[in-house]
Amino acid sequence: MFDFWQAALTHPLARNALFAALLVSLCCGTVGTYVVVRRISYIAAGVSHCVLGGLGAACYLNVAWGWTWLKPVHGALAAALLSAIVIGWVSLRRREREDTAISAVWSVGMAAGILFLYATPGYSQDLMGYLFGNILLVTNQSLWLLAGLDAVVILIVWWFFHQFQAVCFDEEFARLRNLRVDAYYILLLTLTALTVVALSMVVGVVLVIALLTLPAAMAGRFARSLGQMMVFASLLCAACCLAGLTISYRPDLPVGPTIILVAGAGYLITAALPRRFFRRG
């Protein structure tokens, strides 16, 4: 049952998986709180599936064109940021229905990714890790990338905490106070895109939206403030990731789906308990 913790003391890959779970929990709990409170989980889902297009394009250019410097994570970052900006712009301008824009970006991104994958010679194990998640193969370079993403997310959230809070809870009041709501909303979607790329290393593109929202939804049951919700969501995300690693290591189960099942079970338990139970606690 605890073979993973024994392996973490001796094997570098298991130790990297432990560090990756802790690092990704910081941005997941912080940004996931905004995603749940602002109710933009459907936008985050659209962004996560658009990442497939960037992954496929980067893999194709790397293999077919010899752009060895271009890695799948670079394509994932570009696709996630571009899709977040496009969806946010359409949502703010209201020239098109928001759900239509998300569906269009979602389907076009996935279609482009599938075509690029089909045209790429050979098979890329690194790319499959982003699609379906493989935290046990996280490299030292990926850990530095996760640490950098955490630093960017935490710094921006700390600097604009009150502005994001106003945009999430009372957008009309924020506009009356001459707050640049549109700019902060796009920035929030940009942070969501960065977090999606970070989570794709752990649970894959397909399951990223679950890990982004479930810990924050659990934290929202008993948190008394937005800051508390972020802290609780980060701790719950770390607990789900570590529990998934512990359970899946010995029977050699896929780690990503195991983490999501643990998070889903935790959410069902907290949802079944009466709210006054958390308030008293």
C-alpha positions, 0 to 999 in steps of 0.5 A: 500500500505504501510502496510509493513512499518507499520508492520515493526515498530511493528512486528519482522518478518517484521522488519527482512525481511527489514534487510534481504533485505538490507543485501542481497543487498550488496553481490548481487550488489557487486558480481552481478557486476562481474557476469555481467561483466565477463559474467558468469551468466550461471555458476551462474545459474548452481550453484544455481540449484545445491544448491537443491542437498545440501538442499535435502541431509541436510534435509534427514540427519537431519530427517532420520539420526537424524543429528539435527545440520545439517541445510539446509543452511549448505547443500546449502553452501557445494553444492554451493561451490563444484559445483562452484569449479568443474565448474571452474576447468573444465572451466580452464582445458578445458578437457571438454566443459564448457557448457557440464560440467555446464549442467552435474553439474546442472542436477546431483545436481537437480536429487540428491536433488529430490531423497533426498527429496523423501526419506525424511519422512514428509515435511520440511517448512524450506526447501521449504523456500529455494526453493521458497523464503520466506523473511518474515520468516527470523530469527535472526540467518539467519540475522547474517548469512547474515551479516557474508556472507556480511562481507566475500564478501566485505572484499575479494572484497576490498582486491582483487579489482584490481586483480578481475578487471584485470581478468574480463576485460583483462585476457591475460594482467593479465597473462602477469603480472604474475597474478594468474588468475586461482586462482582469477577466482575460488575465484570469483566463490566461492564468487558467490556461497556464494551470491547464498546461501544468495539470496536463502533466499529471492527469492528462488533457482529457481529465484536467478539468476534473482536477481543476474543479473538484478540490475547489468545489470541496473547499468551497463547502467549508471555507469562510473566505476566498483566501481560505478556499484557495488554501483548502483547495490546494491542500485537498488537491495535494491530498488527492494526488498523493492518495492517487499515487499511493493507491496506483503504484503497487498494482501499476494502475494509471495514476491520472484516472486514480487521482480523479476517482479519489477526488470524485469520491471526496467530492461526493462525500462532502456533498452528502454532508449537511452544510451546517457540519462544515460551518460548525467545524 
